[in-house]
Amino acid sequence: MPNVKKTFYLTTPIFYPNAKLHLGHAYTMTLADALARSHKLANEKVYFLAGSDENTQKMIDAAAVAGVEPLVFLDGIVQNFMKLYSSLDISYDQFIRTTDAKVHWPGAQALWNMISDSGDLYKKEYTGLYCVGHEAFVTEKDLVDGKCPDHGTPPERLSEENYFFRLSKYADVIRQKIESDELRIVPHTRKKEILTFIESGLEDISFSRPRKASWPEGLGVPVPGDDSQVMYVWCDALANYVTALGFGRDDALYKEFWPADVHIIGKDILRFHAAIWPAMLLSAGLPLPKSIFVHGFITSGGKKMSKTLGNVIDPEELIETYGTDTVRYFLLRHISPFEDGDITREGFKDAYTAHLTNGLGNLVARVMKLAEDNLGPREIDVSGTFPAEYVEAIENFQFNKAMDIVWERIAELDTRITSEKPFAIVKEDPKKGQDMIERCVKDLSSISSMLSPFMPSTAETISAAIRENKKPENLFPRI
């Protein structure tokens, strides 16, 4: 019987293509990539989904400001997405676009029909406050001084006839599945937050919008049987997690990978993913995702990044100055995955110098100089398993803890070289000294393997240096 690999399906939010991606987006993608690579390292069959949420009013507005046709504007922004992901070495398997009528629309409409067949859609006139930034209707209690606290803009008051989804019908069963961890929400603080939200009562929500004359052909998934309406953005967008797998058309990938092992999201979209999405799946009779990992925001100097404050840090600027793996290192080790984390240019440079230039970079140079001078080419046996605490940290999305464990290994090896002095012993007793150096090389190889999900290019450079028994060029030159 053939050996069947365990599958692992992870997704990221499909970001709005109305502007360049910022460091927060880079953080989400780097977390996801580290998780994907770690599961590949465990010899699992991984499918990693990324994408863009394109059927939105905010994209239309941004295109108008830019003076470009919406679909042309979209293509340019999406190319910028892909450029950043390439610069960050993000190893996604598919990039889904919700304007893709061949890939996305059949499944989105199939899901709509299944929800409709359950009797969970109805049409009614609705008047409410609409936040274009969230692409969502909000209530007065969501506002601060009459404005959206996330976007700083007042919502529009709209009156429309829309299709509504009976979200209220599924409140109890969703609460039970979250409480039991059948739908696992990480961290626990976010689990408590969504349970409190559900306890306050789930109201039925708008699931469509009237098609606007200003929207071009090819934008907005038509509601089945009612071309006057398009699917409301969250109904449309959330469906991407199954449509990307061929749901509603060729469902081979869907059968292999669904349910998702983890949805990785920012804390601002928890309600949509932990209340609306499970309700949609329950209505359609489909399995729920296994877990939702919710990360915090990135601030700069203790404040939310904004052009007004002048504290926006462009990830491409950091990559150009310090390199891809340095940016990945900082995001994964120096930002808590469960809370808001702060980054400044000064703090970034200090971490680079202390932990990469003087830490990892110096250790690699030190070990490989000893090996180059004293060992001939040979195979280093690095068989073995990763430390249990390292594996456990990754399984619990504690990437910063996993990297701390790697840096403990780096410090231990550096200290051992200083105290045991293989560089001196190899001159007095060549055999003993060579054995000591070979052990150092083996430990460095283990460090390289542990680094590979987080800093893949650096890990490969170290591995190549070991294979060639040659000290590499300076890994992290001083800036």
C-alpha distance (Angstrom), angle and dihedral (degrees) to the residues before:
residue distance angle dihedral
M1 . . .
P2 3.85 . .
N3 3.79 118.1 .
V4 3.84 107.9 -104.9
K5 3.79 114.9 -151.1
K6 3.77 120.5 -135.1
T7 3.82 109.8 -109.2
F8 3.79 126.2 -132.8
Y9 3.81 122.8 -168.9
L10 3.80 120.4 -171.6
T11 3.78 130.7 172.4
T12 3.78 138.0 -166.9
P13 3.80 127.4 -152.9
I14 3.78 113.9 -83.8
F15 3.80 99.9 -121.0
Y16 3.80 125.9 -138.1
P17 3.82 109.7 -101.7
N18 3.80 95.7 -144.1
A19 3.82 97.3 108.0
K20 3.80 143.3 3.5
L21 3.77 115.4 -63.8
H22 3.79 116.4 -103.9
L23 3.79 135.1 -151.9
G24 3.81 92.1 -80.5
H25 3.81 90.4 60.3
A26 3.80 89.9 46.4
Y27 3.81 88.6 52.7
T28 3.81 93.7 53.4
M29 3.79 92.2 49.2
T30 3.81 94.0 46.1
L31 3.81 91.9 51.1
A32 3.79 89.6 50.3
D33 3.79 93.5 46.9
A34 3.81 92.8 50.3
L35 3.80 89.3 51.6
A36 3.81 92.7 47.4
R37 3.80 92.6 49.2
S38 3.80 92.6 47.6
H39 3.81 91.0 54.8
K40 3.80 90.8 47.5
L41 3.80 87.2 52.0
A42 3.83 86.5 56.5
N43 3.81 87.4 56.7
E44 3.80 94.5 -109.6
K45 3.81 124.2 146.2
V46 3.81 102.5 -111.5
Y47 3.79 129.9 -164.2
F48 3.81 114.0 -170.7
L49 3.82 118.8 -170.1
A50 3.81 128.8 -160.6
G51 3.79 130.7 163.9
S52 3.79 151.7 138.4
D53 3.82 131.5 -91.0
E54 3.79 101.3 -136.4
N55 3.82 109.4 162.8
T56 3.80 94.3 83.5
Q57 3.77 139.6 123.3
K58 3.81 92.1 -135.5
M59 3.81 89.4 61.1
I60 3.83 90.2 50.6
D61 3.81 89.6 50.5
A62 3.82 92.8 47.9
A63 3.81 91.4 49.7
A64 3.81 90.2 51.0
V65 3.82 91.4 51.9
A66 3.81 89.1 49.3
G67 3.81 90.8 48.2
V68 3.81 91.9 -127.0
E69 3.81 131.3 125.4
P70 3.83 108.3 -97.8
L71 3.81 98.0 -118.4
V72 3.82 91.8 45.5
F73 3.80 89.4 47.9
L74 3.81 88.8 50.2
D75 3.80 94.0 53.6
G76 3.80 91.4 52.4
I77 3.78 94.3 49.3
V78 3.80 93.1 46.1
Q79 3.80 89.6 52.9
N80 3.82 87.5 54.8
F81 3.81 89.1 52.0
M82 3.79 90.9 53.3
K83 3.80 92.6 45.1
L84 3.81 91.4 55.2
Y85 3.80 91.9 45.8
S86 3.80 89.8 51.5
S87 3.81 90.6 48.8
L88 3.82 89.4 51.9
D89 3.83 92.0 47.7
I90 3.82 92.0 -119.9
S91 3.81 109.1 177.9
Y92 3.82 100.9 -155.3
D93 3.82 118.9 161.0
Q94 3.81 98.3 -149.6
F95 3.79 137.5 16.3
I96 3.80 109.3 -155.5
R97 3.81 123.1 -159.9
T98 3.80 117.8 -161.5
T99 3.82 91.0 -144.6
D100 3.81 88.3 63.7
A101 3.81 101.8 111.7
K102 3.82 92.1 -170.6
V103 3.80 100.8 46.9
H104 3.81 105.4 28.3
W105 3.79 111.0 23.3
P106 3.85 100.7 61.6
G107 3.80 92.3 55.4
A108 3.80 94.5 42.0
Q109 3.81 90.0 52.9
A110 3.83 92.2 44.1
L111 3.81 89.4 53.3
W112 3.83 90.2 48.4
N113 3.81 90.3 52.6
M114 3.81 92.4 49.8
I115 3.81 90.7 51.3
S116 3.80 89.8 46.7
D117 3.81 91.3 49.7
S118 3.81 87.8 56.3
G119 3.80 88.8 59.6
D120 3.79 92.1 -115.0
L121 3.82 99.7 125.1
Y122 3.80 126.7 75.4
K123 3.79 136.1 161.4
K124 3.80 125.5 -121.1
E125 3.79 144.0 150.6
Y126 3.77 112.0 -97.7
T127 3.79 136.0 -172.4
G128 3.77 118.1 -168.3
L129 3.80 149.6 130.6
Y130 3.81 113.4 -80.7
C131 3.83 123.0 -160.4
V132 3.79 109.3 -157.5
G133 3.83 90.0 -164.8
H134 3.81 91.3 60.9
E135 3.81 93.8 30.4
A136 3.80 84.3 -133.8
F137 3.77 142.9 108.9
V138 3.81 110.7 -109.7
T139 3.80 135.3 -169.4
E140 3.80 131.3 -126.3
K141 3.82 90.2 -104.0
D142 3.84 90.0 59.2
L143 3.82 91.0 60.6
V144 3.79 131.9 85.0
D145 3.81 114.0 -151.1
G146 3.79 88.0 -15.2
K147 3.81 93.1 -55.7
C148 3.80 136.1 101.6
P149 3.83 105.0 -98.9
D150 3.83 91.4 -143.8
H151 3.81 98.5 48.5
G152 3.81 103.9 23.0
T153 3.80 92.8 -133.0
P154 3.81 130.4 115.0
P155 3.82 114.6 -113.8
E156 3.80 123.0 -117.0
R157 3.80 120.0 -111.8
L158 3.80 107.5 -127.1
S159 3.79 133.9 -176.2
E160 3.79 113.8 -162.0
E161 3.77 143.1 149.8
N162 3.80 105.8 -120.7
Y163 3.77 141.6 162.2
F164 3.81 111.3 -103.7
F165 3.80 130.0 -152.6
R166 3.81 121.0 -138.2
L167 3.81 94.9 -123.3
S168 3.81 90.7 153.5
K169 3.81 89.8 65.8
Y170 3.82 92.0 66.8
A171 3.83 101.7 44.3
D172 3.82 96.6 104.0
V173 3.79 97.7 45.7
I174 3.83 92.6 46.3
R175 3.81 90.3 49.8
Q176 3.81 90.7 51.4
K177 3.80 93.5 49.1
I178 3.82 91.8 49.6
E179 3.81 93.5 45.4
S180 3.81 91.0 51.3
D181 3.84 92.5 45.2
E182 3.78 90.5 -121.6
L183 3.80 79.0 126.7
R184 3.81 99.3 34.1
I185 3.82 116.3 -152.4
V186 3.82 115.0 -163.8
P187 3.02 127.9 -130.2
H188 3.81 105.9 34.8
T189 3.81 91.7 -128.5
R190 3.81 89.6 63.5
K191 3.80 90.4 46.7
K192 3.81 89.1 55.6
E193 3.81 90.6 45.5
I194 3.81 95.3 54.2
L195 3.82 92.6 43.1
T196 3.81 89.5 53.7
F197 3.80 89.2 49.3
I198 3.80 91.9 50.5
E199 3.83 91.5 46.6
S200 3.81 89.2 56.1
G201 3.81 87.7 61.7
L202 3.80 134.4 -90.7
E203 3.78 115.6 -120.1
D204 3.79 126.3 -155.6
I205 3.80 110.3 -94.4
S206 3.78 138.3 -145.8
F207 3.79 111.2 -97.9
S208 3.82 101.2 179.9
R209 3.79 142.2 32.9
P210 3.82 129.6 -151.3
R211 3.81 109.7 -98.0
K212 3.80 107.7 -106.6
A213 3.79 121.1 -137.0
S214 3.81 88.2 -131.7
W215 3.80 92.1 62.6
P216 3.83 112.9 95.7
E217 3.78 124.0 -129.2
G218 3.80 110.5 -84.6
L219 3.80 95.2 37.5
G220 3.79 119.8 104.9
V221 3.81 126.6 25.1
P222 3.84 107.5 -103.2
V223 3.79 116.0 -122.0
P224 3.82 106.8 -114.1
G225 3.80 109.1 -101.7
D226 3.82 94.5 5.3
D227 3.80 115.5 73.0
S228 3.82 90.6 176.6
Q229 3.82 88.0 74.5
V230 3.80 134.7 56.1
M231 3.77 125.5 -157.7
Y232 3.77 112.0 -89.3
V233 3.77 110.7 -108.8
W234 3.82 99.0 -104.7
C235 3.79 93.6 46.0
D236 3.80 87.5 50.0
A237 3.81 97.6 39.4
L238 3.81 100.8 45.9
A239 3.79 90.4 52.4
N240 3.83 89.1 67.2
Y241 3.79 90.5 83.8
V242 3.82 90.1 69.4
T243 3.82 101.2 25.7
A244 3.81 89.9 60.0
L245 3.80 87.5 60.5
G246 3.80 91.7 55.0
F247 3.81 98.0 -96.8
G248 3.82 107.7 166.7
R249 3.81 94.4 20.0
D250 3.84 122.2 32.7
D251 3.78 104.0 0.1
A252 3.83 101.5 -176.0
L253 3.81 93.2 112.1
Y254 3.80 90.4 42.7
K255 3.80 91.2 56.1
E256 3.79 90.9 47.5
F257 3.80 101.2 45.4
W258 3.83 111.2 21.3
P259 3.00 128.7 130.3
A260 3.79 97.0 56.5
D261 3.79 114.4 -120.9
V262 3.78 91.4 -145.8
H263 3.80 140.1 0.3
I264 3.82 108.5 -154.9
I265 3.82 111.1 -152.6
G266 3.80 143.4 157.7
K267 3.79 118.7 -106.7
D268 3.82 92.9 -108.0
I269 3.82 93.0 69.7
L270 3.81 99.0 43.8
R271 3.82 95.0 111.2
F272 3.77 93.2 53.9
H273 3.81 93.5 49.7
A274 3.80 100.1 37.8
A275 3.82 99.4 39.4
I276 3.81 113.3 18.4
W277 3.83 98.5 36.3
P278 3.83 96.0 48.2
A279 3.82 89.3 47.2
M280 3.81 90.6 52.5
L281 3.79 91.2 50.8
L282 3.80 93.1 46.2
S283 3.80 90.4 50.2
A284 3.81 90.5 50.4
G285 3.81 92.4 45.8
L286 3.83 93.2 -117.8
P287 3.84 128.2 139.0
L288 3.81 118.2 -94.7
P289 3.82 122.6 -120.8
K290 3.80 113.6 -95.1
S291 3.80 98.2 -127.6
I292 3.80 145.5 -0.3
F293 3.81 117.9 -149.4
V294 3.81 111.6 -158.3
H295 3.80 119.8 -162.8
G296 3.79 130.2 -170.0
F297 3.80 132.2 -118.6
I298 3.79 129.9 -86.2
T299 3.79 115.3 -120.4
S300 3.80 130.2 -173.4
G301 3.77 120.3 -139.1
G302 3.81 88.8 -8.9
K303 3.80 93.5 -57.9
K304 3.79 134.5 97.4
M305 3.79 109.8 -95.3
S306 3.79 112.5 -101.2
K307 3.78 137.2 158.2
T308 3.82 89.0 -128.5
L309 3.81 92.5 60.2
G310 3.80 91.1 42.0
N311 3.82 92.3 -131.7
V312 3.81 99.7 115.4
I313 3.80 111.7 129.8
D314 3.79 115.1 -157.0
P315 3.84 111.4 -141.5
E316 3.81 90.2 -148.5
E317 3.80 89.9 56.7
L318 3.83 90.8 53.2
I319 3.81 91.7 46.6
E320 3.80 91.5 50.6
T321 3.82 92.2 50.1
Y322 3.80 102.2 38.1
G323 3.80 107.2 15.6
T324 3.79 134.4 -109.7
D325 3.79 99.2 -78.1
T326 3.79 93.2 49.3
V327 3.80 90.4 57.2
R328 3.81 90.6 46.2
Y329 3.83 89.4 48.0
F330 3.79 93.8 53.5
L331 3.80 95.7 44.6
L332 3.79 93.2 48.2
R333 3.81 100.1 40.8
H334 3.79 106.9 28.7
I335 3.82 100.1 39.9
S336 3.80 118.3 71.0
P337 3.83 108.7 -125.9
F338 3.82 91.9 -143.2
E339 3.81 103.3 42.9
D340 3.78 139.2 39.6
G341 3.79 111.0 -76.4
D342 3.79 130.9 -156.4
I343 3.78 128.9 -134.6
T344 3.78 131.1 -179.0
R345 3.78 129.6 173.2
E346 3.82 89.8 -116.0
G347 3.80 93.2 51.2
F348 3.79 90.7 46.5
K349 3.80 92.5 53.2
D350 3.82 92.4 46.2
A351 3.82 91.6 52.3
Y352 3.80 90.8 47.2
T353 3.80 92.6 53.1
A354 3.80 97.6 41.7
H355 3.79 102.1 40.4
L356 3.80 105.3 24.9
T357 3.81 109.0 26.9
N358 3.82 96.8 33.6
G359 3.81 95.3 25.7
L360 3.79 121.4 36.9
G361 3.81 96.3 10.0
N362 3.79 93.3 51.0
L363 3.81 92.4 46.8
V364 3.81 93.5 51.5
A365 3.81 91.1 49.4
R366 3.80 91.3 47.2
V367 3.82 96.5 49.6
M368 3.78 96.9 40.7
K369 3.81 93.3 47.4
L370 3.82 87.9 55.7
A371 3.82 90.6 47.3
E372 3.80 94.4 46.4
D373 3.79 92.1 50.4
N374 3.80 98.5 42.0
L375 3.83 111.9 22.6
G376 3.76 131.0 64.6
P377 3.82 121.8 -138.6
R378 3.79 109.2 -68.5
E379 3.77 143.4 148.2
I380 3.80 112.3 -96.9
D381 3.80 112.3 -146.6
V382 3.81 106.0 -133.8
S383 3.77 99.0 163.4
G384 3.77 116.1 143.0
T385 3.76 141.4 84.7
F386 3.77 133.8 -78.3
P387 3.82 119.4 -99.1
A388 3.80 111.9 -84.3
E389 3.80 92.5 -124.9
Y390 3.82 90.7 53.8
V391 3.83 92.2 51.5
E392 3.81 91.6 45.0
A393 3.81 92.0 50.6
I394 3.81 92.1 54.4
E395 3.81 92.4 45.0
N396 3.82 87.5 55.0
F397 3.83 92.5 46.2
Q398 3.83 91.0 -113.1
F399 3.79 94.5 140.4
N400 3.81 93.1 159.0
K401 3.83 90.0 56.0
A402 3.82 91.5 48.5
M403 3.80 89.9 52.2
D404 3.81 91.5 47.1
I405 3.82 86.9 57.1
V406 3.82 89.7 53.1
W407 3.80 91.2 49.8
E408 3.82 89.9 50.0
R409 3.82 86.5 57.7
I410 3.80 90.0 48.8
A411 3.81 91.8 51.4
E412 3.83 92.4 45.3
L413 3.81 92.7 52.4
D414 3.80 92.3 46.1
T415 3.82 91.1 50.1
R416 3.80 92.2 47.5
I417 3.80 92.6 53.2
T418 3.80 89.9 51.4
S419 3.81 94.7 47.3
E420 3.83 100.5 38.0
K421 3.84 95.0 39.7
P422 3.83 100.8 -151.5
F423 3.83 86.9 173.6
A424 3.83 88.6 66.2
I425 3.80 98.8 35.5
V426 3.82 93.2 53.9
K427 3.82 88.1 63.6
E428 3.82 93.2 50.6
D429 3.81 99.1 37.0
P430 3.85 110.4 14.4
K431 3.83 95.9 -171.3
K432 3.80 94.5 49.7
G433 3.80 91.9 42.9
Q434 3.81 92.6 49.6
D435 3.80 90.7 50.9
M436 3.81 90.0 51.9
I437 3.80 92.0 48.6
E438 3.79 91.5 47.3
R439 3.80 89.0 53.9
C440 3.81 88.9 51.7
V441 3.80 90.4 51.8
K442 3.79 90.9 49.2
D443 3.82 90.9 51.3
L444 3.80 90.2 47.9
S445 3.80 89.3 52.6
S446 3.80 89.6 52.4
I447 3.81 89.4 51.3
S448 3.80 89.4 50.2
S449 3.81 91.4 53.5
M450 3.80 91.8 49.6
L451 3.80 89.7 49.2
S452 3.80 95.0 50.5
P453 3.84 98.5 90.2
F454 3.79 90.9 49.3
M455 3.82 105.2 34.1
P456 3.82 104.5 18.0
S457 3.80 98.6 169.0
T458 3.80 92.9 48.4
A459 3.80 91.1 47.0
E460 3.80 90.9 52.3
T461 3.83 91.7 48.3
I462 3.81 90.2 53.1
S463 3.81 92.1 46.5
A464 3.81 91.2 49.2
A465 3.82 90.5 50.2
I466 3.82 89.7 52.4
R467 3.81 92.2 48.2
E468 3.80 91.0 49.9
N469 3.82 93.6 38.8
K470 3.77 89.7 -131.8
K471 3.80 135.0 127.1
P472 3.84 107.4 -112.7
E473 3.77 126.6 -133.2
N474 3.82 114.0 -83.2
L475 3.82 103.0 -64.3
F476 3.80 97.0 -157.3
P477 3.81 111.2 21.1
R478 3.78 117.8 -163.2
I479 3.81 113.6 -90.9
